[in-house]
């Protein structure tokens, strides 16, 4: 078994032992339309068979992963389905964004926690806007 396969097994076991929700359960809880079993099968069918000979499609069907997909695999499948693996899908990108925003908000030094903070960048219309920020960044003239 190659290193990549061992890592995949470890990730799946860790998620199971930590009782991580399935991708479908988390998507539903976040009001995101989950991948259908057919969409998951489409992604799995594009992966070449492993050295063991069993295709990924056979494995996800026999394990019940099309209905209850482990979160780790689901996020990878979602990225493959929506972005051909070039970007995260709706659930994966929401998770990353919420974690980053949560970390910024929890930081004691964050401007998000300072109720009286005011931007000091130049403004055009009396109140700082995204237009002012983009102009300062050199994106707008």
The first five atom37 places (N, CA, C, CB, O) and aatype in JSON, in Angstrom:
{
  "aatype": [20, 20, 20, 20, 20, 20, 20, 20, 20, 20, 20, 20, 20, 20, 20, 20, 20, 20, 20, 20, 20, 20, 20, 20, 20, 20, 20, 20, 20, 20, 20, 20, 20, 20, 20, 20, 20, 20, 20, 20, 20, 20, 20, 20, 20, 20, 20, 20, 20, 20, 20, 20, 20, 20, 20, 20, 20, 20, 20, 20, 20, 20, 20, 20, 20, 20, 20, 20, 20, 20, 20, 20, 20, 20, 20, 20, 20, 20, 20, 20, 20, 20, 20, 20, 20, 20, 20, 20, 20, 20, 20, 20, 20, 20, 20, 20, 20, 20, 20, 20, 20, 20, 20, 20, 20, 20, 20, 20, 20, 20, 20, 20, 20, 20, 20, 20, 20, 20, 20, 20, 20, 20, 20, 20, 20, 20, 20, 20, 20, 20, 20, 20, 20, 20, 20, 20, 20, 20, 20, 20, 20],
  "atom_mask": [
    [1, 1, 1, 1, 1],
    [1, 1, 1, 1, 1],
    [1, 1, 1, 1, 1],
    [1, 1, 1, 1, 1],
    [1, 1, 1, 1, 1],
    [1, 1, 1, 1, 1],
    [1, 1, 1, 1, 1],
    [1, 1, 1, 1, 1],
    [1, 1, 1, 1, 1],
    [1, 1, 1, 1, 1],
    [1, 1, 1, 1, 1],
    [1, 1, 1, 1, 1],
    [1, 1, 1, 1, 1],
    [1, 1, 1, 1, 1],
    [1, 1, 1, 1, 1],
    [1, 1, 1, 1, 1],
    [1, 1, 1, 1, 1],
    [1, 1, 1, 1, 1],
    [1, 1, 1, 1, 1],
    [1, 1, 1, 1, 1],
    [1, 1, 1, 1, 1],
    [1, 1, 1, 1, 1],
    [1, 1, 1, 1, 1],
    [1, 1, 1, 1, 1],
    [1, 1, 1, 1, 1],
    [1, 1, 1, 1, 1],
    [1, 1, 1, 1, 1],
    [1, 1, 1, 1, 1],
    [1, 1, 1, 1, 1],
    [1, 1, 1, 1, 1],
    [1, 1, 1, 1, 1],
    [1, 1, 1, 1, 1],
    [1, 1, 1, 1, 1],
    [1, 1, 1, 1, 1],
    [1, 1, 1, 1, 1],
    [1, 1, 1, 1, 1],
    [1, 1, 1, 1, 1],
    [1, 1, 1, 1, 1],
    [1, 1, 1, 1, 1],
    [1, 1, 1, 1, 1],
    [1, 1, 1, 1, 1],
    [1, 1, 1, 1, 1],
    [1, 1, 1, 1, 1],
    [1, 1, 1, 1, 1],
    [1, 1, 1, 1, 1],
    [1, 1, 1, 1, 1],
    [1, 1, 1, 1, 1],
    [1, 1, 1, 1, 1],
    [1, 1, 1, 1, 1],
    [1, 1, 1, 1, 1],
    [1, 1, 1, 1, 1],
    [1, 1, 1, 1, 1],
    [1, 1, 1, 1, 1],
    [1, 1, 1, 1, 1],
    [1, 1, 1, 1, 1],
    [1, 1, 1, 1, 1],
    [1, 1, 1, 1, 1],
    [1, 1, 1, 1, 1],
    [1, 1, 1, 1, 1],
    [1, 1, 1, 1, 1],
    [1, 1, 1, 1, 1],
    [1, 1, 1, 1, 1],
    [1, 1, 1, 1, 1],
    [1, 1, 1, 1, 1],
    [1, 1, 1, 1, 1],
    [1, 1, 1, 1, 1],
    [1, 1, 1, 1, 1],
    [1, 1, 1, 1, 1],
    [1, 1, 1, 1, 1],
    [1, 1, 1, 1, 1],
    [1, 1, 1, 1, 1],
    [1, 1, 1, 1, 1],
    [1, 1, 1, 1, 1],
    [1, 1, 1, 1, 1],
    [1, 1, 1, 1, 1],
    [1, 1, 1, 1, 1],
    [1, 1, 1, 1, 1],
    [1, 1, 1, 1, 1],
    [1, 1, 1, 1, 1],
    [1, 1, 1, 1, 1],
    [1, 1, 1, 1, 1],
    [1, 1, 1, 1, 1],
    [1, 1, 1, 1, 1],
    [1, 1, 1, 1, 1],
    [1, 1, 1, 1, 1],
    [1, 1, 1, 1, 1],
    [1, 1, 1, 1, 1],
    [1, 1, 1, 1, 1],
    [1, 1, 1, 1, 1],
    [1, 1, 1, 1, 1],
    [1, 1, 1, 1, 1],
    [1, 1, 1, 1, 1],
    [1, 1, 1, 1, 1],
    [1, 1, 1, 1, 1],
    [1, 1, 1, 1, 1],
    [1, 1, 1, 1, 1],
    [1, 1, 1, 1, 1],
    [1, 1, 1, 1, 1],
    [1, 1, 1, 1, 1],
    [1, 1, 1, 1, 1],
    [1, 1, 1, 1, 1],
    [1, 1, 1, 1, 1],
    [1, 1, 1, 1, 1],
    [1, 1, 1, 1, 1],
    [1, 1, 1, 1, 1],
    [1, 1, 1, 1, 1],
    [1, 1, 1, 1, 1],
    [1, 1, 1, 1, 1],
    [1, 1, 1, 1, 1],
    [1, 1, 1, 1, 1],
    [1, 1, 1, 1, 1],
    [1, 1, 1, 1, 1],
    [1, 1, 1, 1, 1],
    [1, 1, 1, 1, 1],
    [1, 1, 1, 1, 1],
    [1, 1, 1, 1, 1],
    [1, 1, 1, 1, 1],
    [1, 1, 1, 1, 1],
    [1, 1, 1, 1, 1],
    [1, 1, 1, 1, 1],
    [1, 1, 1, 1, 1],
    [1, 1, 1, 1, 1],
    [1, 1, 1, 1, 1],
    [1, 1, 1, 1, 1],
    [1, 1, 1, 1, 1],
    [1, 1, 1, 1, 1],
    [1, 1, 1, 1, 1],
    [1, 1, 1, 1, 1],
    [1, 1, 1, 1, 1],
    [1, 1, 1, 1, 1],
    [1, 1, 1, 1, 1],
    [1, 1, 1, 1, 1],
    [1, 1, 1, 1, 1],
    [1, 1, 1, 1, 1],
    [1, 1, 1, 1, 1],
    [1, 1, 1, 1, 1],
    [1, 1, 1, 1, 1],
    [1, 1, 1, 1, 1],
    [1, 1, 1, 1, 1],
    [1, 1, 1, 1, 1],
    [1, 1, 1, 1, 1]
  ],
  "atom_positions": [
    [[0.85, -1.17, 0.0], [0.0, 0.0, 0.0], [0.89, 1.24, 0.0], [-0.97, 0.0, 1.22], [1.82, 1.33, 0.8]],
    [[0.62, 2.18, -0.89], [1.42, 3.38, -1.0], [1.13, 4.37, 0.13], [1.18, 4.04, -2.34], [0.14, 4.24, 0.84]],
    [[2.01, 5.35, 0.26], [1.87, 6.35, 1.32], [0.56, 7.11, 1.2], [3.04, 7.34, 1.27], [-0.09, 7.38, 2.21]],
    [[0.16, 7.45, -0.03], [-1.1, 8.18, -0.23], [-2.3, 7.38, 0.25], [-1.27, 8.52, -1.7], [-3.22, 7.94, 0.85]],
    [[-2.3, 6.09, -0.01], [-3.41, 5.24, 0.43], [-3.44, 5.14, 1.95], [-3.3, 3.84, -0.2], [-4.52, 5.14, 2.54]],
    [[-2.27, 5.06, 2.58], [-2.23, 4.98, 4.04], [-2.76, 6.27, 4.66], [-0.79, 4.69, 4.53], [-3.47, 6.23, 5.67]],
    [[-2.41, 7.41, 4.07], [-2.89, 8.69, 4.58], [-4.4, 8.77, 4.44], [-2.21, 9.86, 3.83], [-5.09, 9.24, 5.35]],
    [[-4.93, 8.31, 3.32], [-6.37, 8.32, 3.13], [-7.07, 7.47, 4.19], [-6.72, 7.81, 1.71], [-8.07, 7.88, 4.76]],
    [[-6.53, 6.3, 4.44], [-7.12, 5.41, 5.45], [-7.06, 6.06, 6.83], [-6.39, 4.04, 5.48], [-8.02, 6.01, 7.59]],
    [[-5.93, 6.68, 7.15], [-5.8, 7.34, 8.45], [-6.78, 8.49, 8.59], [-4.37, 7.85, 8.63], [-7.37, 8.68, 9.65]],
    [[-6.97, 9.28, 7.52], [-7.92, 10.39, 7.56], [-9.35, 9.88, 7.75], [-7.84, 11.22, 6.28], [-10.12, 10.45, 8.52]],
    [[-9.7, 8.81, 7.06], [-11.04, 8.24, 7.19], [-11.26, 7.69, 8.6], [-11.25, 7.13, 6.14], [-12.32, 7.92, 9.19]],
    [[-10.29, 6.98, 9.12], [-10.41, 6.43, 10.48], [-10.49, 7.54, 11.53], [-9.23, 5.5, 10.78], [-11.29, 7.47, 12.46]],
    [[-9.67, 8.56, 11.38], [-9.67, 9.67, 12.33], [-11.04, 10.35, 12.33], [-8.55, 10.7, 11.97], [-11.59, 10.64, 13.39]],
    [[-11.59, 10.6, 11.15], [-12.91, 11.22, 11.07], [-13.98, 10.36, 11.71], [-13.27, 11.48, 9.63], [-14.88, 10.88, 12.37]],
    [[-13.89, 9.05, 11.52], [-14.85, 8.13, 12.12], [-14.72, 8.13, 13.64], [-14.65, 6.7, 11.57], [-15.72, 8.22, 14.36]],
    [[-13.49, 8.04, 14.13], [-13.27, 7.98, 15.58], [-13.65, 9.29, 16.27], [-11.81, 7.66, 15.87], [-14.08, 9.28, 17.42]],
    [[-13.5, 10.41, 15.57], [-13.87, 11.7, 16.15], [-15.35, 12.01, 15.94], [-13.02, 12.81, 15.53], [-15.83, 13.07, 16.34]],
    [[-16.06, 11.09, 15.32], [-17.5, 11.24, 15.04], [-17.8, 12.49, 14.24], [-18.29, 11.26, 16.34], [-18.76, 13.21, 14.52]],
    [[-16.96, 12.74, 13.23], [-17.19, 13.87, 12.35], [-18.49, 13.63, 11.59], [-16.0, 14.06, 11.37], [-18.8, 12.49, 11.24]],
    [[-19.25, 14.68, 11.32], [-20.47, 14.5, 10.54], [-20.14, 14.12, 9.1], [-21.34, 15.78, 10.58], [-19.03, 14.38, 8.62]],
    [[-21.08, 13.53, 8.43], [-20.88, 13.23, 7.01], [-20.94, 14.53, 6.22], [-21.93, 12.2, 6.49], [-21.45, 15.54, 6.71]],
    [[-20.44, 14.49, 5.01], [-20.52, 15.67, 4.15], [-21.95, 16.1, 3.92], [-19.83, 15.41, 2.82], [-22.27, 17.29, 3.94]],
    [[-22.83, 15.12, 3.69], [-24.24, 15.43, 3.44], [-24.89, 16.07, 4.67], [-25.0, 14.16, 3.04], [-25.66, 17.02, 4.53]],
    [[-24.58, 15.55, 5.87], [-25.17, 16.09, 7.09], [-24.71, 17.53, 7.34], [-24.81, 15.21, 8.3], [-25.51, 18.38, 7.71]],
    [[-23.43, 17.78, 7.13], [-22.92, 19.13, 7.35], [-23.46, 20.1, 6.31], [-21.38, 19.12, 7.32], [-23.82, 21.23, 6.64]],
    [[-23.53, 19.67, 5.06], [-24.1, 20.52, 4.01], [-25.55, 20.88, 4.36], [-24.04, 19.82, 2.62], [-25.94, 22.04, 4.25]],
    [[-26.33, 19.89, 4.77], [-27.73, 20.15, 5.13], [-27.81, 21.11, 6.31], [-28.45, 18.84, 5.47], [-28.66, 22.01, 6.32]],
    [[-26.95, 20.94, 7.31], [-26.96, 21.81, 8.49], [-26.59, 23.25, 8.12], [-26.0, 21.28, 9.55], [-26.99, 24.19, 8.81]],
    [[-25.83, 23.42, 7.05], [-25.39, 24.75, 6.63], [-26.23, 25.28, 5.47], [-23.92, 24.71, 6.24], [-25.87, 26.28, 4.85]],
    [[-27.34, 24.6, 5.17], [-28.24, 25.0, 4.07], [-27.53, 25.07, 2.72], [-28.86, 26.35, 4.37], [-27.77, 25.96, 1.91]],
    [[-26.65, 24.11, 2.49], [-25.94, 23.98, 1.22], [-26.44, 22.71, 0.55], [-24.38, 23.94, 1.42], [-26.52, 21.66, 1.19]],
    [[-26.79, 22.8, -0.72], [-27.27, 21.62, -1.44], [-26.14, 20.6, -1.54], [-27.79, 21.99, -2.85], [-25.09, 20.88, -2.12]],
    [[-26.35, 19.4, -0.96], [-25.28, 18.39, -1.0], [-25.18, 17.73, -2.37], [-25.51, 17.33, 0.08], [-26.12, 17.76, -3.17]],
    [[-24.02, 17.13, -2.61], [-23.87, 16.33, -3.82], [-24.83, 15.15, -3.76], [-22.4, 15.83, -3.98], [-25.07, 14.59, -2.69]],
    [[-25.38, 14.79, -4.89], [-26.26, 13.62, -4.95], [-25.41, 12.36, -5.04], [-27.24, 13.72, -6.17], [-24.23, 12.44, -5.38]],
    [[-25.99, 11.2, -4.74], [-25.24, 9.96, -4.94], [-24.71, 9.84, -6.37], [-26.12, 8.76, -4.61], [-23.6, 9.36, -6.58]],
    [[-25.5, 10.26, -7.35], [-25.05, 10.2, -8.75], [-23.84, 11.09, -9.01], [-26.17, 10.61, -9.67], [-22.94, 10.7, -9.76]],
    [[-23.82, 12.27, -8.4], [-22.67, 13.18, -8.57], [-21.43, 12.6, -7.92], [-22.99, 14.57, -7.98], [-20.33, 12.7, -8.47]],
    [[-21.59, 12.01, -6.73], [-20.45, 11.36, -6.08], [-19.94, 10.19, -6.91], [-20.85, 10.87, -4.67], [-18.73, 9.99, -7.02]],
    [[-20.84, 9.42, -7.5], [-20.44, 8.3, -8.35], [-19.73, 8.8, -9.61], [-21.66, 7.46, -8.73], [-18.79, 8.16, -10.08]],
    [[-20.18, 9.93, -10.14], [-19.52, 10.51, -11.32], [-18.07, 10.86, -11.02], [-20.28, 11.76, -11.8], [-17.17, 10.58, -11.82]],
    [[-17.83, 11.47, -9.87], [-16.47, 11.82, -9.46], [-15.64, 10.56, -9.28], [-16.49, 12.65, -8.16], [-14.51, 10.48, -9.76]],
    [[-16.2, 9.57, -8.58], [-15.46, 8.34, -8.29], [-15.15, 7.55, -9.56], [-16.24, 7.46, -7.33], [-14.12, 6.88, -9.63]],
    [[-16.01, 7.64, -10.55], [-15.79, 6.88, -11.78], [-14.63, 7.44, -12.6], [-17.05, 6.87, -12.62], [-14.1, 6.75, -13.47]],
    [[-14.25, 8.68, -12.33], [-13.15, 9.31, -13.07], [-11.78, 8.95, -12.52], [-13.32, 10.81, -13.06], [-10.76, 9.24, -13.14]],
    [[-11.75, 8.31, -11.35], [-10.48, 7.93, -10.72], [-10.08, 6.56, -11.22], [-10.59, 7.93, -9.16], [-10.88, 5.62, -11.15]],
    [[-8.85, 6.41, -11.74], [-8.42, 5.09, -12.25], [-8.36, 4.06, -11.13], [-7.06, 5.21, -12.93], [-8.12, 4.41, -9.98]],
    [[-8.57, 2.78, -11.44], [-8.5, 1.73, -10.41], [-7.14, 1.73, -9.73], [-8.77, 0.35, -11.03], [-6.11, 2.04, -10.33]],
    [[-7.16, 1.37, -8.44], [-5.92, 1.31, -7.67], [-5.16, 0.05, -8.03], [-6.21, 1.36, -6.15], [-5.61, -0.77, -8.83]],
    [[-3.99, -0.1, -7.43], [-3.16, -1.27, -7.69], [-3.88, -2.55, -7.29], [-1.83, -1.16, -6.93], [-3.61, -3.62, -7.84]],
    [[-4.81, -2.45, -6.33], [-5.57, -3.62, -5.91], [-6.61, -4.06, -6.92], [-6.24, -3.33, -4.6], [-7.15, -5.16, -6.8]],
    [[-6.9, -3.23, -7.89], [-7.82, -3.6, -8.96], [-9.24, -3.11, -8.75], [-7.83, -5.06, -9.1], [-9.99, -3.0, -9.73]],
    [[-9.65, -2.82, -7.52], [-11.02, -2.38, -7.27], [-11.12, -0.88, -7.57], [-11.45, -2.68, -5.8], [-10.26, -0.1, -7.15]],
    [[-12.15, -0.5, -8.29], [-12.29, 0.91, -8.64], [-12.84, 1.69, -7.45], [-13.21, 1.09, -9.87], [-13.48, 1.12, -6.56]],
    [[-12.59, 3.0, -7.44], [-13.1, 3.85, -6.37], [-14.64, 3.84, -6.38], [-12.57, 5.29, -6.51], [-15.27, 3.91, -5.33]],
    [[-15.22, 3.75, -7.56], [-16.68, 3.7, -7.67], [-17.23, 2.46, -6.96], [-17.11, 3.7, -9.15], [-18.22, 2.56, -6.23]],
    [[-16.59, 1.31, -7.16], [-17.04, 0.09, -6.48], [-16.94, 0.24, -4.97], [-16.21, -1.12, -6.94], [-17.82, -0.21, -4.23]],
    [[-15.87, 0.86, -4.51], [-15.64, 1.01, -3.07], [-16.68, 1.94, -2.46], [-14.22, 1.55, -2.81], [-17.25, 1.62, -1.42]],
    [[-16.94, 3.09, -3.08], [-17.91, 4.0, -2.46], [-19.33, 3.44, -2.51], [-17.86, 5.37, -3.15], [-20.13, 3.72, -1.63]],
    [[-19.63, 2.66, -3.52], [-20.96, 2.02, -3.57], [-21.09, 0.95, -2.48], [-21.21, 1.38, -4.97], [-22.08, 0.93, -1.75]],
    [[-20.09, 0.09, -2.37], [-20.18, -1.03, -1.41], [-20.1, -0.56, 0.04], [-19.08, -2.03, -1.68], [-20.6, -1.24, 0.94]],
    [[-19.47, 0.59, 0.28], [-19.31, 1.08, 1.65], [-20.45, 1.99, 2.09], [-18.0, 1.83, 1.78], [-20.53, 2.36, 3.27]],
    [[-21.33, 2.35, 1.18], [-22.42, 3.27, 1.51], [-22.0, 4.72, 1.5], [-22.97, 2.93, 2.85], [-22.73, 5.58, 1.98]],
    [[-20.81, 5.02, 0.95], [-20.31, 6.4, 0.93], [-21.13, 7.31, 0.02], [-18.86, 6.41, 0.49], [-21.03, 8.53, 0.15]],
    [[-21.94, 6.76, -0.89], [-22.73, 7.64, -1.76], [-23.86, 8.32, -0.97], [-23.32, 6.84, -2.93], [-24.35, 9.37, -1.37]],
    [[-24.26, 7.72, 0.15], [-25.33, 8.28, 0.97], [-24.8, 8.95, 2.24], [-26.32, 7.19, 1.35], [-25.35, 9.94, 2.7]],
    [[-23.72, 8.4, 2.79], [-23.12, 8.91, 4.04], [-21.62, 9.04, 3.81], [-23.43, 7.94, 5.27], [-20.83, 8.17, 4.2]],
    [[-21.23, 10.12, 3.17], [-19.86, 10.31, 2.75], [-19.03, 10.95, 3.86], [-19.8, 11.16, 1.49], [-19.39, 12.01, 4.37]],
    [[-17.91, 10.31, 4.25], [-17.04, 10.95, 5.25], [-16.63, 12.35, 4.79], [-15.77, 10.07, 5.5], [-16.36, 12.58, 3.61]],
    [[-16.59, 13.27, 5.74], [-16.37, 14.68, 5.42], [-15.1, 14.89, 4.61], [-16.3, 15.49, 6.69], [-15.11, 15.65, 3.64]],
    [[-14.02, 14.25, 4.97], [-12.75, 14.41, 4.26], [-12.91, 14.05, 2.78], [-11.65, 13.53, 4.9], [-12.51, 14.82, 1.91]],
    [[-13.49, 12.91, 2.5], [-13.69, 12.47, 1.11], [-14.71, 13.38, 0.41], [-14.16, 10.99, 1.06], [-14.54, 13.72, -0.76]],
    [[-15.76, 13.77, 1.13], [-16.8, 14.6, 0.54], [-16.23, 15.92, 0.03], [-17.91, 14.86, 1.57], [-16.56, 16.35, -1.08]],
    [[-15.39, 16.57, 0.83], [-14.82, 17.87, 0.43], [-13.95, 17.72, -0.81], [-14.0, 18.48, 1.58], [-13.97, 18.57, -1.7]],
    [[-13.19, 16.62, -0.88], [-12.39, 16.37, -2.08], [-13.29, 16.1, -3.28], [-11.44, 15.2, -1.86], [-13.03, 16.61, -4.38]],
    [[-14.33, 15.3, -3.1], [-15.26, 14.98, -4.19], [-16.0, 16.23, -4.66], [-16.27, 13.91, -3.74], [-16.19, 16.43, -5.86]],
    [[-16.4, 17.07, -3.72], [-17.09, 18.31, -4.06], [-16.2, 19.22, -4.89], [-17.56, 19.03, -2.78], [-16.65, 19.83, -5.86]],
    [[-14.94, 19.32, -4.5], [-13.98, 20.15, -5.26], [-13.79, 19.58, -6.66], [-12.62, 20.23, -4.53], [-13.7, 20.33, -7.63]],
    [[-13.72, 18.26, -6.78], [-13.57, 17.63, -8.09], [-14.81, 17.86, -8.94], [-13.29, 16.13, -7.95], [-14.7, 18.1, -10.15]],
    [[-15.98, 17.78, -8.33], [-17.22, 17.92, -9.09], [-17.46, 19.37, -9.54], [-18.39, 17.43, -8.26], [-17.76, 19.61, -10.71]],
    [[-17.32, 20.32, -8.62], [-17.64, 21.71, -8.93], [-16.5, 22.47, -9.6], [-18.02, 22.42, -7.67], [-16.75, 23.38, -10.4]],
    [[-15.27, 22.11, -9.3], [-14.16, 22.91, -9.82], [-13.08, 22.12, -10.49], [-13.57, 23.69, -8.74], [-11.98, 22.63, -10.7]],
    [[-13.37, 20.85, -10.82], [-12.36, 19.97, -11.44], [-11.08, 19.94, -10.61], [-12.05, 20.44, -12.88], [-9.99, 19.77, -11.15]],
    [[-11.22, 20.1, -9.28], [-10.09, 20.03, -8.37], [-9.27, 21.31, -8.29], [-9.2, 18.92, -8.77], [-8.25, 21.35, -7.6]],
    [[-9.7, 22.36, -8.99], [-8.93, 23.6, -8.98], [-9.34, 24.55, -7.86], [-9.08, 24.3, -10.31], [-8.6, 25.47, -7.52]],
    [[-10.52, 24.33, -7.3], [-10.96, 25.13, -6.15], [-11.96, 24.33, -5.34], [-11.58, 26.48, -6.61], [-12.52, 23.34, -5.82]],
    [[-12.17, 24.75, -4.13], [-13.11, 24.06, -3.25], [-14.54, 24.27, -3.74], [-12.95, 24.55, -1.81], [-14.83, 25.23, -4.46]],
    [[-15.4, 23.37, -3.34], [-16.82, 23.5, -3.64], [-17.51, 24.34, -2.58], [-17.47, 22.12, -3.73], [-16.86, 24.95, -1.73]],
    [[-18.85, 24.39, -2.63], [-19.58, 25.24, -1.69], [-19.35, 24.92, -0.21], [-21.04, 25.14, -1.97], [-19.13, 25.83, 0.58]],
    [[-19.37, 23.66, 0.17], [-19.18, 23.31, 1.58], [-17.73, 23.54, 2.01], [-19.57, 21.85, 1.82], [-17.49, 24.14, 3.06]],
    [[-16.78, 23.08, 1.22], [-15.37, 23.24, 1.57], [-14.97, 24.7, 1.68], [-14.51, 22.56, 0.54], [-14.26, 25.07, 2.62]],
    [[-15.4, 25.53, 0.75], [-15.02, 26.94, 0.8], [-15.7, 27.66, 1.97], [-15.38, 27.64, -0.52], [-15.11, 28.56, 2.56]],
    [[-16.94, 27.27, 2.29], [-17.62, 27.87, 3.44], [-16.91, 27.5, 4.74], [-19.08, 27.43, 3.49], [-16.74, 28.35, 5.62]],
    [[-16.49, 26.25, 4.86], [-15.77, 25.82, 6.06], [-14.47, 26.61, 6.23], [-15.47, 24.33, 5.99], [-14.18, 27.09, 7.33]],
    [[-13.71, 26.74, 5.17], [-12.44, 27.47, 5.25], [-12.69, 28.94, 5.61], [-11.67, 27.38, 3.91], [-12.02, 29.48, 6.49]],
    [[-13.65, 29.56, 4.95], [-13.93, 30.98, 5.21], [-14.39, 31.19, 6.66], [-15.0, 31.49, 4.25], [-13.95, 32.13, 7.31]],
    [[-15.26, 30.32, 7.15], [-15.76, 30.49, 8.51], [-14.67, 30.26, 9.56], [-16.92, 29.54, 8.76], [-14.65, 30.93, 10.59]],
    [[-13.77, 29.33, 9.3], [-12.67, 29.11, 10.23], [-11.75, 30.34, 10.25], [-11.87, 27.85, 9.83], [-11.36, 30.79, 11.33]],
    [[-11.41, 30.88, 9.09], [-10.54, 32.05, 9.04], [-11.19, 33.26, 9.7], [-10.17, 32.39, 7.59], [-10.54, 33.97, 10.46]],
    [[-12.45, 33.49, 9.41], [-13.15, 34.62, 10.03], [-13.24, 34.42, 11.54], [-14.56, 34.79, 9.41], [-13.07, 35.37, 12.3]],
    [[-13.5, 33.19, 11.96], [-13.56, 32.91, 13.39], [-12.23, 33.17, 14.08], [-13.97, 31.47, 13.63], [-12.2, 33.71, 15.18]],
    [[-11.14, 32.79, 13.44], [-9.81, 33.03, 14.01], [-9.51, 34.53, 14.1], [-8.74, 32.34, 13.19], [-8.95, 34.99, 15.1]],
    [[-9.89, 35.27, 13.07], [-9.66, 36.72, 13.09], [-10.49, 37.35, 14.2], [-10.02, 37.36, 11.72], [-10.0, 38.2, 14.94]],
    [[-11.74, 36.93, 14.31], [-12.62, 37.51, 15.33], [-12.15, 37.18, 16.74], [-14.05, 37.01, 15.13], [-12.26, 38.02, 17.64]],
    [[-11.62, 35.99, 16.95], [-11.17, 35.57, 18.29], [-9.85, 36.22, 18.69], [-11.03, 34.06, 18.33], [-9.52, 36.25, 19.87]],
    [[-9.1, 36.72, 17.73], [-7.82, 37.35, 18.04], [-8.04, 38.61, 18.87], [-7.04, 37.68, 16.74], [-8.88, 39.44, 18.54]],
    [[-7.27, 38.73, 19.94], [-7.4, 39.92, 20.79], [-6.97, 41.18, 20.07], [-6.57, 39.75, 22.05], [-7.37, 42.28, 20.46]],
    [[-6.17, 41.06, 19.02], [-5.67, 42.22, 18.29], [-6.49, 42.55, 17.05], [-4.26, 41.98, 17.88], [-6.14, 43.47, 16.31]],
    [[-7.57, 41.85, 16.83], [-8.36, 42.03, 15.61], [-9.15, 43.33, 15.63], [-9.3, 40.86, 15.42], [-9.71, 43.7, 16.66]],
    [[-9.2, 44.01, 14.51], [-10.02, 45.22, 14.41], [-11.51, 44.87, 14.49], [-9.72, 45.97, 13.1], [-12.33, 45.75, 14.76]],
    [[-11.86, 43.61, 14.25], [-13.26, 43.21, 14.34], [-13.77, 43.26, 15.78], [-13.44, 41.81, 13.77], [-14.98, 43.35, 16.0]],
    [[-12.88, 43.2, 16.75], [-13.27, 43.23, 18.17], [-13.24, 44.65, 18.73], [-12.35, 42.33, 19.0], [-13.76, 44.9, 19.82]],
    [[-12.64, 45.57, 18.0], [-12.51, 46.94, 18.47], [-13.7, 47.75, 17.94], [-11.15, 47.56, 18.01], [-13.74, 48.1, 16.76]],
    [[-14.65, 48.05, 18.8], [-15.89, 48.72, 18.39], [-15.67, 50.16, 17.93], [-16.88, 48.7, 19.54], [-16.49, 50.69, 17.18]],
    [[-14.6, 50.8, 18.37], [-14.39, 52.2, 18.02], [-13.37, 52.39, 16.91], [-13.96, 52.97, 19.24], [-13.01, 53.53, 16.58]],
    [[-12.88, 51.29, 16.31], [-11.88, 51.41, 15.26], [-12.47, 52.09, 14.04], [-11.33, 50.03, 14.87], [-13.59, 51.79, 13.63]],
    [[-11.73, 53.0, 13.47], [-12.1, 53.68, 12.22], [-10.93, 53.57, 11.26], [-12.48, 55.17, 12.48], [-9.78, 53.74, 11.67]],
    [[-11.19, 53.29, 10.0], [-10.09, 53.22, 9.03], [-9.43, 54.59, 8.87], [-10.59, 52.71, 7.66], [-10.08, 55.63, 8.97]],
    [[-8.13, 54.56, 8.62], [-7.39, 55.81, 8.45], [-6.99, 56.02, 7.0], [-6.14, 55.82, 9.33], [-6.26, 56.97, 6.69]],
    [[-7.45, 55.18, 6.12], [-7.15, 55.33, 4.7], [-7.95, 56.5, 4.13], [-7.46, 54.02, 3.92], [-8.98, 56.88, 4.7]],
    [[-7.5, 57.07, 3.02], [-8.24, 58.18, 2.43], [-9.63, 57.73, 1.97], [-7.46, 58.79, 1.25], [-9.81, 56.64, 1.44]],
    [[-10.62, 58.61, 2.18], [-11.98, 58.3, 1.77], [-12.48, 59.34, 0.77], [-12.92, 58.24, 2.99], [-12.0, 60.48, 0.74]],
    [[-13.46, 58.93, -0.05], [-13.95, 59.81, -1.1], [-15.29, 60.46, -0.75], [-14.07, 59.05, -2.39], [-15.51, 61.63, -1.06]],
    [[-16.18, 59.71, -0.11], [-17.55, 60.2, 0.1], [-17.94, 60.34, 1.56], [-18.51, 59.28, -0.57], [-19.12, 60.25, 1.88]],
    [[-16.98, 60.57, 2.46], [-17.31, 60.79, 3.85], [-17.39, 59.54, 4.72], [-18.59, 61.5, 3.93], [-17.22, 59.63, 5.93]],
    [[-17.64, 58.39, 4.14], [-17.67, 57.14, 4.89], [-16.86, 56.13, 4.12], [-19.14, 56.64, 5.12], [-17.01, 55.99, 2.91]],
    [[-16.0, 55.41, 4.83], [-15.11, 54.44, 4.19], [-15.92, 53.32, 3.56], [-14.11, 53.86, 5.2], [-16.77, 52.71, 4.21]],
    [[-15.66, 53.03, 2.27], [-16.38, 51.99, 1.54], [-15.38, 51.03, 0.88], [-17.33, 52.61, 0.47], [-14.18, 51.27, 0.89]],
    [[-15.9, 49.97, 0.32], [-15.05, 49.03, -0.41], [-14.41, 49.73, -1.61], [-15.86, 47.8, -0.88], [-13.29, 49.4, -2.01]],
    [[-15.12, 50.69, -2.18], [-14.56, 51.46, -3.29], [-13.29, 52.19, -2.85], [-15.59, 52.47, -3.83], [-12.31, 52.24, -3.59]],
    [[-13.3, 52.76, -1.64], [-12.13, 53.44, -1.11], [-10.97, 52.46, -0.92], [-12.46, 54.12, 0.23], [-9.82, 52.76, -1.25]],
    [[-11.28, 51.29, -0.41], [-10.25, 50.27, -0.21], [-9.65, 49.84, -1.55], [-10.83, 49.04, 0.53], [-8.42, 49.74, -1.66]],
    [[-10.47, 49.6, -2.55], [-9.97, 49.17, -3.87], [-9.17, 50.29, -4.53], [-11.14, 48.76, -4.79], [-8.18, 50.02, -5.22]],
    [[-9.57, 51.53, -4.32], [-8.8, 52.66, -4.87], [-7.43, 52.74, -4.19], [-9.57, 53.99, -4.68], [-6.42, 52.95, -4.86]],
    [[-7.4, 52.56, -2.87], [-6.14, 52.56, -2.12], [-5.24, 51.42, -2.59], [-6.42, 52.45, -0.62], [-4.02, 51.59, -2.66]],
    [[-5.81, 50.27, -2.9], [-5.04, 49.12, -3.35], [-4.57, 49.27, -4.79], [-5.87, 47.85, -3.22], [-3.78, 48.46, -5.27]],
    [[-5.03, 50.3, -5.48], [-4.59, 50.53, -6.86], [-5.39, 49.76, -7.89], [-3.15, 50.17, -6.98], [-4.99, 49.69, -9.06]],
    [[-6.51, 49.19, -7.49], [-7.34, 48.43, -8.43], [-8.28, 49.37, -9.18], [-8.15, 47.35, -7.68], [-8.58, 49.14, -10.36]],
    [[-8.74, 50.42, -8.51], [-9.6, 51.43, -9.13], [-8.82, 52.72, -9.27], [-10.91, 51.66, -8.3], [-7.89, 52.99, -8.5]],
    [[-9.2, 53.51, -10.25], [-8.56, 54.82, -10.42], [-9.38, 55.89, -9.74], [-8.4, 55.16, -11.91], [-9.01, 57.06, -9.77]]
  ]
}
